[in-house]
């Protein structure tokens, strides 16, 4: 189940590549400038350590989501396989529509995450002065950045029924987003241009949303791709 949760999360992370390349690539470049990296080796190390911090935050979010999700599902009559199937489908549909620009972001959650990131930055600032702790700390705060793809993935993590599986799902999600972030951070300009294109963003979003439709309308066992169904 550990491997399955990781693979599911990685698939969602890879599907979010267009969004991650444009949004997080710029953050990575700006953070490297803030850290004052002077050599390619320093930049590479900073980038890797920031990814570790960001993925650690995602895993923590997944653990919390999985734990609370399991508690709510255990006490609710809405924990039937069919409900979990439709919940996973709705999450993927929403992520796809936001990525395609066909649906607005959730401003309330965005504001809450921004406030949380600001508070975390204040708390972690004393620990972020060391050579290695500084990029990790920036990565941890980066993981709290307002992002609809993270919201959708966290909701999917809540359907995994346990905190461990939720954390593993989000670990996979974070790893799945790394290629696009690193490619963008290293100045692969064609990725940014392609990702910024309306047609390709629309296509990427519709592909992600299609996964939601498939989960909703295919046989019941298809739901096990994204949530644990007993």
C-alpha positions as CSV (number, residue, x, y, z in Angstrom):
1,X,0.0,0.0,0.0
2,X,3.0,2.3,0.6
3,X,4.2,1.9,-2.9
4,X,0.7,2.3,-4.3
5,X,0.0,5.5,-2.5
6,X,3.4,6.9,-3.6
7,X,2.7,6.0,-7.2
8,X,-0.7,7.6,-7.1
9,X,0.6,10.8,-5.7
10,X,3.5,10.9,-8.2
11,X,1.0,10.5,-11.1
12,X,-1.0,13.5,-9.8
13,X,2.2,15.5,-9.4
14,X,3.4,14.8,-12.9
15,X,-0.1,15.7,-14.2
16,X,0.4,19.1,-12.5
17,X,3.7,19.7,-14.3
18,X,2.5,22.7,-16.4
19,X,1.3,24.6,-13.3
20,X,4.4,23.7,-11.3
21,X,6.8,24.7,-14.0
22,X,5.4,28.2,-14.3
23,X,4.6,28.9,-10.7
24,X,7.3,27.2,-8.7
25,X,10.2,27.5,-11.2
26,X,10.2,31.3,-10.6
27,X,10.1,30.8,-6.8
28,X,13.1,28.5,-7.1
29,X,15.1,31.1,-9.0
30,X,14.2,33.9,-6.6
31,X,15.0,31.8,-3.6
32,X,18.4,30.9,-5.0
33,X,19.1,34.6,-5.5
34,X,18.0,35.3,-1.9
35,X,20.4,32.6,-0.7
36,X,23.3,34.3,-2.5
37,X,24.5,31.2,-4.4
38,X,27.7,32.1,-6.2
39,X,28.7,28.9,-8.0
40,X,26.7,26.3,-9.9
41,X,27.4,23.8,-7.2
42,X,25.9,26.1,-4.6
43,X,22.8,26.6,-6.7
44,X,22.4,22.9,-7.3
45,X,22.7,22.1,-3.6
46,X,20.3,24.9,-2.7
47,X,17.8,23.7,-5.2
48,X,17.9,20.1,-4.0
49,X,17.6,21.1,-0.3
50,X,14.7,23.4,-1.1
51,X,12.9,20.5,-2.8
52,X,13.5,18.4,0.2
53,X,11.9,21.0,2.5
54,X,9.0,21.5,0.1
55,X,8.3,17.8,-0.2
56,X,8.6,17.5,3.6
57,X,5.8,20.1,4.0
58,X,3.6,18.3,1.4
59,X,4.1,15.0,3.3
60,X,3.1,16.7,6.6
61,X,0.0,18.1,4.9
62,X,-0.8,14.7,3.6
63,X,-0.3,13.0,7.0
64,X,-2.7,15.5,8.6
65,X,-5.2,15.2,5.8
66,X,-5.1,11.4,5.9
67,X,-5.5,11.3,9.7
68,X,-8.4,13.7,9.8
69,X,-9.9,12.1,6.7
70,X,-9.8,8.7,8.3
71,X,-11.5,10.0,11.4
72,X,-14.2,11.7,9.5
73,X,-14.8,8.7,7.2
74,X,-14.9,6.4,10.2
75,X,-17.7,8.4,11.8
76,X,-19.6,9.2,8.7
77,X,-22.1,7.3,6.6
78,X,-20.5,8.8,3.5
79,X,-17.5,6.4,3.5
80,X,-19.0,4.0,1.0
81,X,-16.8,3.1,-2.0
82,X,-19.2,5.0,-4.4
83,X,-18.9,8.2,-2.3
84,X,-15.1,8.0,-2.2
85,X,-15.0,7.4,-5.9
86,X,-17.1,10.5,-6.7
87,X,-15.1,12.6,-4.2
88,X,-11.8,11.6,-5.9
89,X,-13.4,12.4,-9.3
90,X,-14.6,15.8,-8.2
91,X,-11.2,16.7,-6.8
92,X,-9.4,15.8,-10.1
93,X,-12.1,17.7,-12.1
94,X,-11.6,20.8,-10.0
95,X,-7.8,20.6,-10.3
96,X,-8.1,20.2,-14.1
97,X,-10.6,23.1,-14.5
98,X,-8.4,25.5,-12.4
99,X,-5.3,24.4,-14.4
100,X,-7.2,25.1,-17.6
101,X,-8.3,28.5,-16.4
102,X,-12.0,27.5,-16.5
103,X,-12.6,27.8,-12.8
104,X,-11.5,30.4,-10.2
105,X,-9.1,29.6,-7.4
106,X,-10.4,29.3,-3.8
107,X,-9.5,32.8,-2.5
108,X,-10.4,31.9,1.2
109,X,-8.0,28.9,1.2
110,X,-5.4,31.0,-0.6
111,X,-5.5,33.7,2.0
112,X,-5.3,31.1,4.8
113,X,-2.3,29.4,3.3
114,X,-0.5,32.7,2.8
115,X,-1.1,33.6,6.4
116,X,0.2,30.2,7.5
117,X,3.3,30.6,5.3
118,X,4.0,34.0,6.8
119,X,3.7,32.7,10.3
120,X,5.9,29.7,9.5
121,X,8.5,32.0,7.9
122,X,8.6,34.0,11.1
123,X,9.0,31.0,13.3
124,X,11.6,29.3,11.2
125,X,13.7,32.4,10.5
126,X,16.2,31.7,13.4
127,X,16.8,28.2,12.1
128,X,17.3,29.4,8.6
129,X,20.7,31.1,8.9
130,X,22.9,28.0,8.5
131,X,24.4,26.9,5.2
132,X,22.1,23.9,4.9
133,X,19.2,24.8,7.1
134,X,18.5,28.0,5.2
135,X,17.5,26.4,1.9
136,X,15.6,23.6,3.7
137,X,13.7,26.3,5.7
138,X,12.8,28.2,2.6
139,X,11.6,24.9,1.1
140,X,9.4,24.2,4.1
141,X,7.8,27.7,3.7
142,X,7.6,27.3,0.0
143,X,5.5,24.1,0.5
144,X,2.9,26.3,2.2
145,X,2.5,28.5,-0.8
146,X,-1.1,28.9,-1.9
147,X,-1.5,26.4,-4.8
148,X,-4.7,24.8,-6.1
149,X,-2.8,21.7,-7.1
150,X,-1.7,21.1,-3.6
151,X,-5.2,21.6,-2.3
152,X,-6.6,19.0,-4.7
153,X,-3.8,16.6,-3.9
154,X,-4.4,17.1,-0.1
155,X,-8.0,16.3,-0.5
156,X,-7.1,13.1,-2.4
157,X,-4.7,12.3,0.4
158,X,-7.6,12.6,2.9
159,X,-9.3,9.7,1.1
160,X,-6.5,7.3,1.7
161,X,-7.9,6.4,5.1
162,X,-4.7,6.7,7.2
163,X,-2.1,9.3,8.1
164,X,0.7,7.2,6.8
165,X,-0.9,6.6,3.4
166,X,-1.8,10.3,3.2
167,X,1.8,11.4,3.9
168,X,3.0,8.8,1.3
169,X,0.6,10.1,-1.3
170,X,1.7,13.6,-0.8
171,X,5.4,12.5,-0.8
172,X,4.8,11.0,-4.2
173,X,3.0,14.2,-5.3
174,X,6.0,16.3,-4.3
175,X,8.4,14.0,-6.1
176,X,6.2,14.1,-9.2
177,X,6.4,17.9,-9.3
178,X,10.2,18.0,-9.0
179,X,11.1,17.5,-12.7
180,X,9.0,20.5,-13.9
181,X,10.3,22.7,-11.1
182,X,13.9,21.9,-11.7
183,X,13.6,22.2,-15.4
184,X,12.0,25.7,-15.0
185,X,14.5,26.7,-12.4
186,X,17.4,25.9,-14.6
187,X,16.2,28.3,-17.2
188,X,14.5,25.9,-19.7
189,X,12.6,28.8,-21.2
190,X,10.7,26.7,-23.7
191,X,8.9,25.0,-20.7
192,X,7.7,28.3,-19.4
193,X,6.6,29.5,-22.8
194,X,4.8,26.3,-23.5
195,X,3.2,26.1,-20.1
196,X,2.1,29.7,-20.3
197,X,0.4,29.1,-23.6
198,X,-3.4,29.2,-23.2
199,X,-4.0,26.2,-25.5
200,X,-1.5,23.9,-23.7
201,X,-2.7,24.9,-20.3
202,X,-6.2,24.2,-21.5
203,X,-5.1,20.8,-22.8
204,X,-3.2,19.9,-19.6
205,X,-6.2,20.9,-17.5
206,X,-8.6,18.9,-19.6
207,X,-6.4,15.8,-19.5
208,X,-6.4,16.0,-15.7
209,X,-10.1,16.6,-15.6
210,X,-10.6,13.6,-17.9
211,X,-9.1,11.4,-15.1
212,X,-11.8,12.6,-12.8
213,X,-14.5,11.7,-15.4
214,X,-12.9,8.3,-15.8
215,X,-13.0,7.6,-12.1
216,X,-16.6,8.7,-11.9
217,X,-17.9,6.6,-14.8
218,X,-15.6,3.6,-15.1
219,X,-16.2,0.4,-13.0
220,X,-15.9,0.7,-9.2
221,X,-12.4,-0.8,-9.0
222,X,-11.0,2.2,-11.0
223,X,-11.5,4.3,-7.9
224,X,-8.7,2.4,-6.2
225,X,-6.2,4.3,-8.3
226,X,-6.6,7.3,-6.0
227,X,-8.2,6.3,-2.8
228,X,-8.2,3.2,-0.6
229,X,-11.5,1.5,-0.9
230,X,-12.3,-1.4,1.5
